[in-house]
Amino acid sequence: MKKLPTFFISHGGGPWPYVPEMKTQFQKTAQWLQQLPQTLSETPKAILSISGHWEESAFTVSTTAAPEMIFDYTGFPSHTYQIKYPVMGHPTIANDVLNLLSKAGIENHSDPNHGIDHGTFVPLVMMYPNANIPVVSMSIKQNYDTEEHLQAGRALESLRSQGVLIIGSGLSYHNMRGFGSAGATAVSKNFGAWLESTVTEKDIQQRSEKLRSWALAPSAREAHPYEDHLVPLMIVAGAAGQDLGHAEFVDHVMGVDMASYRFGT
C-alpha cells in the first residue's frame, strides 16, 4: 500500500460552505478541496483530523463510532447549527493512534464522546460530501509546544502506510482582530512567505528547526497571537517524515492569504 500524503488545510471562516455569501468568497478554496481526493493514489481507509478547535492538556483521541456535530462558532444563521455531516468514526484506528503515541512515550487520553467541529467537517464536506470516509478526531495540546506536536506527528507516520489520511486543520493566518484590518494583508504575506519557505525546506532537520522557532519569523505574533491554528501543521509535518512539503493552495479571502500545504505525493 502506497503511503498517503499529509495535509495542513486552512479551513476558512466558520461554516462557510453553508452560508451563500461566504461560499462565494471561498469559491476557489471549495474547488481545490473538491478536487483534492482525485490527487490521492488511493481512497483513504480513514481520516485522522487534528483540528485547532480542540485543545486538551494531553493529546486526546476520540474513540466514538458515531461522532456528533460540534458547533463551536457564534453569530451565524440559525440553519448552520443544524448541519449534519453523518460520518462514522473508526474506533480501531483511534486505538491505533493511542497505541502509537503510547509506544513513543507520549502522554495521551481517549474520549469516547467527542464529535467533529467545523475545523473538521468544513473541509471534509467539500472533499467527501457523501461522508463515506470514517473520521477520527485528535486534539492539539494546550501548551502549544512545537516540539511535542512534531514528536506526536512522527509517532503517527506509520498510519499513512495503512490507508490513513492525516489532516491538520487550522489557518496560516489566525488573528481574529486582524481580519479586515489595514495591515492584515501584509502580515499574512510576510508570515506566509516564511511559512512556505519553511515547509518547502529540503533539509528535513532544518525544516523542523525552523518550525520550532516559528515565533521568530516575520510578523509571526501578528499572524498568530495564539498558535492554536498553527500547531496542527507541526503534527502533519512530523508525520511527513522525510517527505518534502510544498504550498498546495493559497487563497486570498477576508483580506488575508490563507495557505494550505501538502507533504508527500
C-alpha positions as CSV (number, residue, x, y, z in Angstrom):
1,M,0.0,0.0,0.0
2,K,1.4,3.4,-1.0
3,K,2.0,5.9,1.7
4,L,-0.6,8.7,1.7
5,P,0.5,12.3,1.9
6,T,-0.3,14.6,4.9
7,F,-2.0,17.9,4.6
8,F,-2.3,21.2,6.5
9,I,-5.6,22.8,5.4
10,S,-6.5,26.4,6.1
11,H,-10.2,25.7,6.8
12,G,-11.5,29.2,6.3
13,G,-14.1,31.2,8.3
14,G,-16.8,29.5,10.3
15,P,-19.3,27.3,8.4
16,W,-18.7,28.9,5.1
17,P,-20.0,26.1,2.8
18,Y,-23.4,26.7,4.3
19,V,-23.6,30.5,4.1
20,P,-24.1,31.6,0.4
21,E,-22.3,34.9,0.5
22,M,-19.3,33.2,2.3
23,K,-19.3,30.2,-0.1
24,T,-18.9,32.8,-2.9
25,Q,-15.9,34.2,-1.1
26,F,-14.4,30.8,-0.6
27,Q,-15.2,29.5,-4.1
28,K,-11.6,28.9,-5.1
29,T,-11.0,27.0,-1.8
30,A,-14.1,24.9,-2.4
31,Q,-12.8,24.0,-5.9
32,W,-9.4,23.0,-4.6
33,L,-10.9,20.9,-1.8
34,Q,-13.4,19.2,-4.2
35,Q,-10.6,18.0,-6.5
36,L,-8.1,17.1,-3.7
37,P,-9.3,13.4,-3.3
38,Q,-8.6,12.8,-7.0
39,T,-4.9,13.6,-6.4
40,L,-4.5,10.7,-3.9
41,S,-3.1,7.4,-5.0
42,E,-6.0,5.6,-3.3
43,T,-9.2,6.2,-1.3
44,P,-8.3,6.5,2.4
45,K,-9.5,3.9,4.8
46,A,-10.0,6.6,7.4
47,I,-9.1,10.2,8.1
48,L,-7.2,11.4,11.2
49,S,-8.2,15.0,11.7
50,I,-6.3,17.3,14.0
51,S,-8.3,20.5,14.4
52,G,-7.1,23.7,16.0
53,H,-10.5,23.9,17.6
54,W,-9.9,21.0,20.1
55,E,-7.4,21.5,22.8
56,E,-6.7,19.3,25.8
57,S,-3.9,19.0,28.4
58,A,-2.7,15.9,26.7
59,F,-3.2,14.6,23.2
60,T,-6.7,13.2,23.2
61,V,-8.3,10.9,20.6
62,S,-12.0,10.4,20.0
63,T,-12.9,6.7,20.0
64,T,-16.6,7.2,19.2
65,A,-18.1,5.2,16.3
66,A,-20.7,7.9,15.6
67,P,-19.3,11.4,16.0
68,E,-21.8,14.1,16.8
69,M,-21.6,17.6,15.4
70,I,-19.9,20.4,17.4
71,F,-21.0,23.9,16.6
72,D,-18.2,26.0,18.2
73,Y,-18.9,29.2,16.4
74,T,-21.2,32.1,17.1
75,G,-23.1,34.8,15.1
76,F,-24.0,32.7,12.1
77,P,-27.5,31.9,10.6
78,S,-29.6,29.5,12.7
79,H,-29.5,26.8,10.0
80,T,-25.8,26.5,10.5
81,Y,-26.4,25.0,13.9
82,Q,-28.5,22.2,12.3
83,I,-25.8,21.0,9.9
84,K,-25.5,17.2,9.5
85,Y,-22.3,15.5,8.3
86,P,-23.2,11.9,9.2
87,V,-19.7,10.5,9.1
88,M,-18.8,7.4,11.0
89,G,-15.9,7.2,13.4
90,H,-13.3,4.4,13.4
91,P,-12.6,3.1,16.9
92,T,-9.9,0.6,15.7
93,I,-7.9,3.4,14.0
94,A,-8.4,5.6,17.1
95,N,-6.9,2.9,19.3
96,D,-4.0,2.5,16.8
97,V,-3.4,6.3,17.2
98,L,-3.4,5.9,21.0
99,N,-1.1,2.9,21.0
100,L,1.4,4.7,18.7
101,L,1.5,7.7,20.9
102,S,2.0,5.5,24.0
103,K,4.7,3.5,22.3
104,A,6.6,6.8,21.6
105,G,6.2,7.7,25.3
106,I,3.8,10.5,24.6
107,E,1.0,11.1,27.2
108,N,-2.4,10.6,25.7
109,H,-6.1,10.1,26.6
110,S,-9.1,8.7,24.9
111,D,-12.5,10.4,24.7
112,P,-15.5,8.2,23.9
113,N,-17.8,11.0,23.0
114,H,-16.0,13.9,21.3
115,G,-17.5,14.8,18.0
116,I,-16.4,16.8,14.9
117,D,-16.1,20.6,14.9
118,H,-16.0,22.9,11.9
119,G,-12.3,22.6,11.6
120,T,-13.0,19.0,10.6
121,F,-16.4,19.0,8.9
122,V,-15.9,22.1,6.8
123,P,-13.1,20.8,4.6
124,L,-14.4,17.3,4.6
125,V,-17.9,18.2,3.4
126,M,-16.1,19.7,0.3
127,M,-13.7,16.7,-0.1
128,Y,-16.1,13.9,0.7
129,P,-19.7,15.2,0.5
130,N,-21.1,11.7,0.9
131,A,-19.5,11.4,4.3
132,N,-18.2,7.9,3.2
133,I,-14.8,8.0,4.9
134,P,-14.6,7.3,8.6
135,V,-13.1,10.1,10.7
136,V,-11.0,10.0,13.9
137,S,-10.5,13.3,15.7
138,M,-7.4,14.1,17.7
139,S,-6.8,17.2,19.8
140,I,-3.8,19.5,19.9
141,K,-2.1,20.0,23.2
142,Q,-2.9,23.2,25.2
143,N,0.7,24.1,25.8
144,Y,1.2,24.5,22.1
145,D,4.7,23.2,22.4
146,T,6.1,22.9,18.9
147,E,8.5,20.0,19.6
148,E,5.8,17.9,21.3
149,H,3.5,18.3,18.3
150,L,6.3,17.4,15.9
151,Q,7.0,14.3,18.0
152,A,3.4,13.3,18.1
153,G,3.3,13.5,14.3
154,R,6.5,11.4,14.0
155,A,4.8,8.8,16.2
156,L,1.9,8.6,13.8
157,E,3.8,8.4,10.5
158,S,3.2,4.7,10.0
159,L,-0.6,5.2,9.8
160,R,0.0,6.7,6.3
161,S,1.0,3.3,5.0
162,Q,-2.1,1.8,6.4
163,G,-4.5,3.9,4.4
164,V,-5.0,6.7,6.9
165,L,-5.1,10.3,5.6
166,I,-3.7,12.7,8.2
167,I,-5.1,16.2,8.0
168,G,-4.2,19.2,10.2
169,S,-6.9,21.8,10.1
170,G,-6.1,25.4,11.1
171,L,-5.2,28.6,9.3
172,S,-1.9,30.0,8.1
173,Y,-3.1,33.4,9.4
174,H,-5.3,33.5,12.5
175,N,-5.7,36.9,14.2
176,M,-9.3,37.4,14.8
177,R,-8.8,41.1,15.5
178,G,-6.7,41.5,12.4
179,F,-9.1,40.2,9.7
180,G,-10.1,43.0,7.5
181,S,-7.6,45.5,9.1
182,A,-5.4,47.7,7.0
183,G,-2.2,45.8,7.7
184,A,-3.6,42.2,7.7
185,T,-2.7,41.5,4.0
186,A,0.9,42.5,4.5
187,V,1.2,40.4,7.8
188,S,-0.3,37.3,6.1
189,K,2.0,37.7,3.2
190,N,5.1,38.3,5.3
191,F,4.4,35.3,7.6
192,G,3.1,33.2,4.7
193,A,6.4,33.7,2.7
194,W,8.4,32.4,5.7
195,L,6.0,29.6,6.2
196,E,6.2,28.5,2.6
197,S,10.0,28.6,2.6
198,T,10.0,26.5,5.8
199,V,7.5,23.9,4.6
200,T,9.4,23.5,1.3
201,E,12.8,23.3,3.1
202,K,14.5,20.2,1.6
203,D,16.7,19.6,4.7
204,I,14.2,17.9,7.0
205,Q,16.2,18.6,10.1
206,Q,16.3,22.2,9.1
207,R,12.6,22.2,8.4
208,S,11.9,21.0,12.0
209,E,14.4,23.6,13.4
210,K,12.6,26.4,11.6
211,L,9.2,25.2,12.7
212,R,10.4,25.0,16.3
213,S,11.4,28.7,16.1
214,W,8.3,29.9,14.2
215,A,7.7,32.7,16.7
216,L,10.9,34.4,15.5
217,A,9.5,34.6,11.9
218,P,8.5,37.9,10.2
219,S,5.1,39.0,11.6
220,A,4.7,35.8,13.5
221,R,2.8,37.0,16.5
222,E,0.8,39.4,14.4
223,A,-0.3,36.4,12.3
224,H,-0.8,34.1,15.3
225,P,-1.3,35.9,18.6
226,Y,-2.1,32.3,19.8
227,E,-0.8,29.3,17.9
228,D,-3.8,27.0,18.2
229,H,-4.4,27.2,14.5
230,L,-0.8,26.7,13.6
231,V,0.3,23.7,15.7
232,P,-1.8,21.2,13.6
233,L,0.8,22.0,11.0
234,M,3.5,20.7,13.3
235,I,1.8,17.4,13.7
236,V,1.4,16.8,9.9
237,A,5.0,18.0,9.3
238,G,6.2,15.4,11.9
239,A,4.0,12.7,10.3
240,A,5.5,13.6,6.9
241,G,8.8,12.0,8.0
242,Q,11.3,12.5,5.2
243,D,8.7,13.6,2.6
244,L,9.1,17.1,1.2
245,G,6.4,19.7,1.5
246,H,5.0,22.3,-0.8
247,A,2.4,25.0,-1.0
248,E,-0.6,23.1,-2.3
249,F,-3.0,26.1,-2.5
250,V,-3.2,29.7,-1.5
251,D,-6.4,31.8,-1.5
252,H,-6.9,35.4,-0.6
253,V,-10.0,35.8,1.4
254,M,-11.2,38.2,4.1
255,G,-8.3,40.4,3.4
256,V,-5.6,37.8,4.1
257,D,-3.7,35.0,2.4
258,M,-4.8,31.5,3.5
259,A,-2.3,28.8,2.6
260,S,-2.6,25.0,2.6
261,Y,0.3,22.6,2.4
262,R,1.0,19.1,1.3
263,F,3.7,16.7,2.4
264,G,4.4,13.7,0.2
265,T,2.8,12.7,-3.1
